[in-house]
């Protein structure tokens, strides 16, 4: 069995593919023959040694997979051999096979492809957790989405539309304007326009109900200022710490130094809320599972439809990472581990 590892801190060129022996499964576990594994920005941060919850080097990254069950533990009753499934790996998804607890596996609807299924667990669950579970999105609400052309951004736009949001505002680079607008968002050029002022203008001076920020650093304060009284800011990343494919300690330290410290009394007076969201750190796995079941149902009804930027054969994982480093993707990037 082949799998991808990060042997040490480094750039995309440091990634290795190794051959290992098959491991035995536990009584409540399943073995999945992986067809697709999702790439997330957190994977890039882990490789650069900038992600706090990553395992010790060397390790195999990968939060999510889609594939087919090839083996069941003796106590697994709710799943079957050859069943098409989504698996929540936590880590280890960049592999031809994964072994995970059966509670972290859900079936894929017949009308859903492996590509679509692998795009759901991290990006859509993150967006759903922020907007619906924490944010209690209401019909007509206004939402600001940063990195609107990325995996979480496109997922958030579709969830907003599914749940009846009003004004949906997306920031991205100028080259992605047409794509962002095609998703029903009002486009803001992140490099040339002041999104705080535009958000205020578009909402009659009030500000947005919710803002989704994966940038961190000084960017957070601007997102906070874009909120209305009673608004909610969701922080779910720190992309400003990874401006390029090689590690920059300066950029990481700058992000930390410029991250604002919010005064709880000021927040109380404005009725604003701030949520820190890290789906990999959620202890109650039932929350995650319920999100996935809802999202799977929405996908089977075509209420949401994951946008796939590209699918890379796993041997080209380094090129796939560079593609994301260069902010080229519009939608989800996947690795193809399917049998040839």
C-alpha positions as CSV (number, residue, x, y, z in Angstrom):
1,X,0.0,0.0,0.0
2,X,1.3,3.5,-0.9
3,X,0.8,6.6,1.2
4,X,2.1,10.1,1.2
5,X,4.2,11.4,4.1
6,X,5.6,14.7,5.3
7,X,9.1,13.5,6.5
8,X,10.1,17.0,7.9
9,X,9.2,20.6,7.7
10,X,9.6,21.8,4.1
11,X,8.1,22.9,0.8
12,X,6.1,20.9,-1.6
13,X,9.3,19.2,-2.9
14,X,9.8,17.6,0.5
15,X,6.7,15.4,0.2
16,X,7.4,11.7,-0.1
17,X,5.5,8.6,-1.3
18,X,6.3,5.4,0.6
19,X,5.2,1.8,0.5
20,X,4.0,0.2,3.8
21,X,2.5,-3.1,4.9
22,X,-1.3,-3.4,5.6
23,X,-2.3,-3.0,9.2
24,X,-4.9,-5.1,11.0
25,X,-8.2,-3.4,11.7
26,X,-9.9,-3.2,15.1
27,X,-13.2,-4.7,16.0
28,X,-15.1,-1.4,15.5
29,X,-13.1,-0.2,12.5
30,X,-13.4,-0.4,8.8
31,X,-10.8,-0.4,6.0
32,X,-11.6,1.9,3.1
33,X,-10.0,1.6,-0.4
34,X,-9.5,5.3,-1.0
35,X,-10.6,6.8,-4.4
36,X,-10.4,10.5,-3.5
37,X,-8.7,12.5,-0.7
38,X,-9.4,16.1,-0.1
39,X,-6.6,18.8,0.1
40,X,-7.2,21.6,2.6
41,X,-5.1,24.7,3.3
42,X,-4.4,23.3,6.8
43,X,-2.4,20.5,5.0
44,X,-0.1,23.2,3.6
45,X,0.4,24.8,7.1
46,X,1.1,21.4,8.6
47,X,3.9,20.7,6.1
48,X,5.5,24.1,7.0
49,X,5.3,23.3,10.7
50,X,2.8,26.0,11.4
51,X,-0.2,24.0,12.5
52,X,-0.6,23.5,16.2
53,X,-2.6,20.3,16.1
54,X,-0.5,18.4,13.6
55,X,1.2,15.1,14.6
56,X,5.0,14.8,15.0
57,X,7.0,14.4,11.8
58,X,7.0,12.2,9.9
59,X,3.2,11.8,9.3
60,X,0.5,11.4,6.7
61,X,-1.9,14.3,6.3
62,X,-5.4,14.2,5.0
63,X,-8.7,14.9,6.9
64,X,-11.2,13.3,4.5
65,X,-11.6,10.6,1.9
66,X,-14.2,8.9,-0.3
67,X,-13.9,5.3,-1.3
68,X,-15.2,1.7,-0.9
69,X,-15.2,-0.4,2.2
70,X,-12.9,-3.4,1.7
71,X,-12.9,-4.9,5.2
72,X,-15.1,-4.7,8.4
73,X,-14.3,-5.2,12.0
74,X,-16.3,-8.0,13.7
75,X,-18.5,-5.6,15.7
76,X,-19.4,-3.4,12.8
77,X,-23.1,-4.0,11.9
78,X,-24.3,-0.9,10.1
79,X,-21.9,-1.0,7.1
80,X,-21.2,-3.4,4.3
81,X,-18.3,-4.6,2.1
82,X,-18.1,-2.7,-1.2
83,X,-20.3,0.1,0.2
84,X,-19.4,3.6,-1.1
85,X,-18.6,5.8,1.8
86,X,-17.1,9.1,3.1
87,X,-14.5,8.7,5.8
88,X,-13.4,11.3,8.4
89,X,-9.8,10.4,8.9
90,X,-8.5,13.3,11.0
91,X,-5.1,12.5,9.7
92,X,-3.8,9.9,7.3
93,X,-6.2,10.4,4.4
94,X,-3.4,10.8,1.8
95,X,-3.2,7.0,1.3
96,X,-4.4,4.2,-0.9
97,X,-6.2,2.7,2.2
98,X,-7.3,4.1,5.5
99,X,-8.5,2.4,8.7
100,X,-10.9,4.4,10.8
101,X,-13.7,3.9,13.4
102,X,-17.0,3.0,11.9
103,X,-18.7,6.0,13.6
104,X,-16.6,8.2,11.3
105,X,-18.0,6.7,8.1
106,X,-21.2,7.5,6.3
107,X,-22.6,6.1,3.1
108,X,-22.5,8.1,-0.2
109,X,-25.9,8.5,-1.9
110,X,-26.1,6.7,-5.3
111,X,-26.3,9.9,-7.3
112,X,-23.2,11.4,-5.7
113,X,-19.7,10.9,-7.2
114,X,-16.5,10.2,-5.3
115,X,-15.3,13.7,-6.2
116,X,-18.4,15.3,-4.7
117,X,-18.3,13.1,-1.6
118,X,-14.7,13.9,-0.8
119,X,-15.4,17.6,-1.1
120,X,-18.0,17.5,1.7
121,X,-16.4,16.6,5.1
122,X,-14.1,19.6,5.8
123,X,-15.2,22.5,3.6
124,X,-19.0,22.0,3.8
125,X,-19.0,20.9,7.5
126,X,-16.9,23.9,8.4
127,X,-19.2,26.3,6.5
128,X,-22.3,24.6,7.9
129,X,-20.9,24.6,11.5
130,X,-20.3,28.4,11.2
131,X,-23.3,29.6,9.4
132,X,-26.0,27.3,10.7
133,X,-24.9,25.5,13.9
134,X,-23.2,28.5,15.5
135,X,-24.5,31.4,13.4
136,X,-28.2,30.5,13.3
137,X,-28.5,31.9,9.8
138,X,-31.9,33.4,9.1
139,X,-33.6,34.1,5.8
140,X,-32.5,37.5,4.4
141,X,-29.3,37.7,6.5
142,X,-26.3,39.3,5.0
143,X,-23.0,37.3,5.0
144,X,-19.4,38.3,4.1
145,X,-17.2,35.4,2.9
146,X,-13.5,35.8,2.5
147,X,-11.5,33.6,0.1
148,X,-14.8,33.2,-1.6
149,X,-13.5,31.2,-4.5
150,X,-11.9,28.5,-2.3
151,X,-13.3,25.3,-0.9
152,X,-15.0,26.7,2.2
153,X,-15.9,29.9,0.4
154,X,-17.8,28.1,-2.4
155,X,-19.4,25.8,0.2
156,X,-20.5,28.7,2.3
157,X,-22.1,30.5,-0.7
158,X,-24.2,27.4,-1.5
159,X,-25.3,26.9,2.1
160,X,-26.2,30.6,2.3
161,X,-28.4,30.2,-0.8
162,X,-29.9,26.9,0.4
163,X,-31.0,28.5,3.7
164,X,-32.3,31.7,2.2
165,X,-29.6,34.3,3.0
166,X,-30.0,37.7,1.4
167,X,-26.9,39.7,0.5
168,X,-23.9,37.4,0.1
169,X,-20.6,39.2,-0.3
170,X,-17.4,37.5,-1.5
171,X,-13.8,38.8,-1.5
172,X,-11.2,37.3,-3.8
173,X,-8.5,38.3,-6.3
174,X,-9.6,40.2,-9.4
175,X,-9.0,37.2,-11.6
176,X,-11.7,35.3,-9.8
177,X,-14.4,38.0,-10.1
178,X,-16.5,36.2,-12.8
179,X,-16.3,32.9,-10.9
180,X,-17.4,34.5,-7.6
181,X,-20.3,36.3,-9.2
182,X,-21.4,33.1,-10.9
183,X,-22.0,31.7,-7.4
184,X,-24.5,34.5,-6.6
185,X,-22.1,36.7,-4.6
186,X,-21.4,40.4,-4.8
187,X,-17.7,40.5,-5.6
188,X,-15.1,42.6,-3.8
189,X,-11.5,42.8,-5.0
190,X,-9.5,41.9,-1.9
191,X,-6.4,43.7,-3.1
192,X,-8.0,47.0,-4.3
193,X,-11.2,47.6,-2.5
194,X,-12.2,48.4,1.1
195,X,-14.6,45.6,2.1
196,X,-15.6,47.3,5.3
197,X,-16.9,50.3,3.6
198,X,-18.6,48.3,0.8
199,X,-20.3,46.0,3.4
200,X,-21.7,49.1,5.1
201,X,-22.9,50.6,1.9
202,X,-24.6,47.4,0.8
203,X,-26.4,47.1,4.1
204,X,-27.6,50.7,4.5
205,X,-24.9,51.4,7.0
206,X,-25.7,48.5,9.3
207,X,-23.0,45.9,8.4
208,X,-23.3,42.2,7.8
209,X,-25.0,39.6,10.0
210,X,-22.1,37.2,9.7
211,X,-18.5,37.3,8.4
212,X,-16.2,34.2,7.7
213,X,-12.5,35.0,8.0
214,X,-9.7,32.4,7.2
215,X,-7.0,35.1,7.0
216,X,-6.3,36.2,10.6
217,X,-3.8,38.8,11.6
218,X,-4.9,42.4,11.2
219,X,-7.5,41.3,8.7
220,X,-9.7,40.1,11.7
221,X,-10.3,43.6,13.0
222,X,-11.6,44.7,9.6
223,X,-13.9,41.8,9.4
224,X,-15.1,42.6,12.9
225,X,-15.8,46.2,11.9
226,X,-17.8,45.0,8.9
227,X,-20.4,43.4,11.3
228,X,-23.7,45.1,12.4
229,X,-24.8,45.3,16.0
230,X,-25.5,41.7,16.9
231,X,-23.2,40.3,14.1
232,X,-21.0,37.2,14.3
233,X,-17.4,36.8,13.2
234,X,-16.2,33.3,12.5
235,X,-12.4,32.7,12.5
236,X,-11.4,29.5,10.9
237,X,-7.9,29.8,9.5
238,X,-4.7,31.8,9.3
239,X,-3.7,32.0,5.6
240,X,-1.7,35.2,6.1
241,X,0.9,33.1,7.9
242,X,1.5,31.1,4.7
243,X,2.0,33.6,1.9
244,X,4.1,31.3,-0.3
245,X,5.1,27.7,-0.8
246,X,8.2,27.9,1.4
247,X,7.9,28.6,5.2
248,X,8.2,32.2,6.3
249,X,8.7,32.6,10.0
250,X,8.4,36.4,9.5
251,X,5.0,36.0,8.0
252,X,3.8,33.7,10.8
253,X,5.2,36.0,13.5
254,X,3.6,39.0,11.8
255,X,0.3,37.3,11.8
256,X,0.5,36.5,15.5
257,X,1.7,40.0,16.4
258,X,-1.0,41.8,14.4
259,X,-3.9,39.6,15.5
260,X,-6.2,42.0,17.5
261,X,-7.2,41.4,21.1
262,X,-10.9,41.9,21.5
263,X,-12.3,43.6,24.6
264,X,-15.3,41.5,26.0
265,X,-16.9,44.7,27.3
266,X,-16.8,46.3,23.9
267,X,-18.2,43.2,22.4
268,X,-21.0,43.2,24.9
269,X,-22.0,46.7,24.2
270,X,-22.1,46.0,20.4
271,X,-23.7,42.6,20.9
272,X,-21.1,41.1,18.6
273,X,-19.8,37.6,18.8
274,X,-16.6,35.9,17.8
275,X,-16.3,32.2,17.2
276,X,-13.1,30.3,16.7
277,X,-13.7,27.2,14.5
278,X,-11.4,24.2,14.1
279,X,-13.3,21.2,13.0
280,X,-10.4,18.9,13.8
281,X,-10.5,19.9,17.5
282,X,-14.2,19.3,18.1
283,X,-14.4,16.7,20.9
284,X,-18.1,15.8,20.4
285,X,-17.9,13.7,17.2
286,X,-21.7,13.4,17.1
287,X,-21.9,17.1,16.1
288,X,-19.7,16.4,13.1
289,X,-21.6,13.3,12.2
290,X,-25.0,15.1,12.3
291,X,-23.5,17.9,10.1
292,X,-22.4,15.3,7.5
293,X,-25.8,13.5,7.5
294,X,-27.6,16.8,6.8
295,X,-25.1,17.8,4.1
296,X,-25.3,14.3,2.5
297,X,-29.1,14.7,2.3
298,X,-28.8,18.2,0.8
299,X,-26.3,16.9,-1.7
300,X,-28.6,13.9,-2.7
301,X,-31.3,16.5,-3.4
302,X,-28.9,18.7,-5.4
303,X,-29.5,21.5,-2.9
304,X,-25.7,21.8,-2.7
305,X,-23.3,20.7,-5.4
306,X,-19.6,20.8,-4.5
307,X,-17.4,22.7,-7.0
308,X,-14.3,20.7,-7.9
309,X,-11.4,22.8,-9.0
310,X,-9.1,19.9,-10.0
311,X,-8.3,16.3,-9.4
312,X,-4.6,15.3,-9.3
313,X,-3.2,11.8,-9.4
314,X,-1.6,11.3,-6.0
315,X,1.9,11.0,-7.5
316,X,1.5,14.7,-8.4
317,X,0.7,15.8,-4.8
318,X,3.5,18.4,-4.8
319,X,2.1,20.1,-7.9
320,X,-1.4,20.1,-6.3
321,X,0.0,21.8,-3.2
322,X,1.8,24.4,-5.4
323,X,-1.5,25.0,-7.2
324,X,-3.1,25.8,-3.8
325,X,-0.1,27.8,-2.6
326,X,-0.5,30.0,-5.6
327,X,-4.2,30.6,-4.9
328,X,-5.1,29.3,-8.3
329,X,-8.0,27.1,-7.2
330,X,-11.7,27.9,-7.6
331,X,-13.3,25.2,-5.5
332,X,-12.0,22.0,-4.0
333,X,-8.7,20.3,-4.9
334,X,-8.6,16.5,-4.7
335,X,-6.1,13.7,-4.9
336,X,-6.9,10.6,-6.9
337,X,-6.0,7.3,-5.3
338,X,-8.4,5.1,-7.3
339,X,-7.1,1.8,-8.6
340,X,-5.7,2.1,-12.1
